[in-house]
Amino acid sequence: MNRRIGILVGTAFLAVATACGTPQTTPEQAPVPPAQSAPADDPANQPGRVPPAGSDPLPATQIEAQALPEGYPVEAWTADGGKTVGLSAQEGGCGKASAEVTSQAADQVVLTIVETTPEKAEMCTMDIRFVKVAVELDQPLGDREVVLKSEQRKS
């Protein structure tokens, strides 16, 4: 009989100890999930991917970007009555982005986004940045197609 009492007391003690060790929360005390912000790849979080105020974003149907690397930003806009075309460019580490007019025709304008990196190896950060670059056209862009290409160069 003493053994049964000992087992019951031990079981009761164990149950009480376990209950005391487990924190109980009420709905008011439940952890609050962190606030959700816009994803890092959302252009709104990357100033280099947002057209400047007063510019006119180009519709996606006017941009041909198949020659750009996968995942490269494809944002373009015009300013100054269409004579300036602005682009989002990607640069990283010691690289610096720029753009050049490769050709201008009646139906299309070909622009090359250039990332120039130093000829000699040097210590650089491993970040990727999106910056705005612009080119000047001979005539306003109008309805011409914008063909985007990319190139890497050493300085």
C-alpha positions in Angstrom: 0.0 0.0 0.0 2.8 2.4 0.9 4.3 1.7 -2.5 1.1 2.7 -4.3 0.9 5.9 -2.3 4.5 6.7 -3.2 3.8 6.1 -6.9 0.6 8.3 -6.7 2.5 11.1 -4.9 5.4 10.9 -7.3 3.1 11.0 -10.3 1.2 14.0 -8.9 4.4 15.8 -8.1 5.7 15.1 -11.7 2.4 16.4 -13.1 2.6 19.6 -11.0 6.3 20.2 -11.8 5.6 19.7 -15.6 2.7 22.1 -15.5 4.7 24.7 -13.7 7.5 24.5 -16.1 5.4 25.1 -19.2 4.5 28.7 -19.7 0.8 29.4 -20.3 -0.1 32.2 -22.6 -3.3 34.0 -23.1 -4.3 35.4 -26.5 -3.2 38.8 -25.3 0.2 37.4 -24.5 0.7 35.4 -27.7 3.8 36.4 -29.6 3.1 39.0 -32.3 4.6 38.1 -35.7 7.0 40.7 -37.1 5.6 43.3 -39.4 5.8 42.3 -43.0 7.6 44.7 -45.3 7.7 44.8 -49.0 10.0 42.1 -50.5 13.6 43.2 -51.1 13.1 42.6 -54.9 10.2 45.0 -55.0 11.2 47.9 -57.2 9.6 50.3 -54.6 12.4 49.3 -52.2 15.2 50.0 -54.8 15.4 53.7 -55.8 17.5 52.9 -58.8 14.6 50.9 -60.2 12.0 53.7 -59.9 11.7 56.2 -62.7 12.4 59.8 -61.5 9.6 62.2 -60.9 8.5 63.9 -64.1 9.6 61.1 -66.4 7.4 58.9 -68.5 7.8 55.1 -67.9 8.0 53.0 -71.0 5.4 50.3 -71.4 6.8 46.7 -71.3 5.6 46.2 -74.8 8.0 48.9 -76.1 11.1 47.2 -74.5 12.9 44.2 -75.9 15.2 42.8 -73.2 15.9 39.2 -74.1 19.6 39.9 -74.4 19.8 40.9 -70.7 20.9 38.4 -68.1 18.1 36.6 -66.3 16.8 38.6 -63.4 18.2 41.9 -64.7 15.9 44.9 -64.0 13.9 46.0 -67.0 12.7 49.5 -66.3 13.0 52.3 -68.7 11.6 55.8 -69.0 11.8 59.0 -71.1 12.4 62.6 -70.2 13.0 65.9 -72.0 10.3 65.3 -74.5 11.6 61.8 -75.3 15.2 62.7 -76.2 16.5 61.3 -72.9 16.0 57.6 -72.2 16.7 56.4 -68.6 17.3 52.9 -67.5 17.7 50.9 -64.4 21.1 49.3 -64.4 22.8 46.8 -62.1 26.3 47.2 -60.7 28.1 45.4 -58.0 31.3 45.5 -55.9 33.8 47.8 -57.7 31.7 47.9 -60.9 30.2 51.1 -62.2 27.2 51.1 -64.6 26.7 53.3 -67.6 24.7 53.2 -70.8 25.5 53.9 -74.5 23.4 54.3 -77.6 24.5 51.5 -79.9 22.2 52.4 -82.8 19.3 54.5 -83.7 16.9 53.7 -86.5 13.4 54.7 -87.6 11.8 51.7 -85.8 14.1 50.9 -82.9 16.9 52.2 -80.6 19.5 49.8 -79.3 21.0 50.7 -75.9 23.9 48.9 -74.2 24.1 48.8 -70.5 27.8 48.6 -69.6 29.3 47.5 -66.2 32.9 48.6 -66.0 35.2 46.9 -63.4 38.8 47.7 -62.6 41.5 46.0 -64.7 43.5 45.1 -61.6 41.9 43.0 -58.9 41.2 44.9 -55.7 39.1 44.5 -52.6 35.5 45.2 -53.3 32.2 44.7 -51.5 30.0 41.9 -52.7 26.8 43.9 -53.0 24.5 44.5 -55.9 23.1 47.9 -56.5 20.5 49.3 -58.9 21.3 52.7 -60.3 19.7 55.0 -62.9 21.6 55.7 -66.1 20.6 57.8 -69.1 21.4 58.3 -72.7 20.6 61.2 -75.1 19.0 60.4 -78.5 19.3 62.3 -81.7 15.5 62.4 -82.0 12.7 61.8 -79.5 12.0 58.1 -78.9 8.4 58.2 -79.8 7.0 54.8 -80.5 10.3 53.2 -81.4 11.2 49.9 -79.7 14.0 50.0 -77.2 16.3 47.0 -77.4 18.5 46.5 -74.3 21.8 44.7 -74.3 24.4 44.4 -71.6 28.2 44.2 -71.7 31.0 43.9 -69.1 34.3 45.8 -69.6 37.5 46.4 -67.7 38.8 49.9 -67.1 
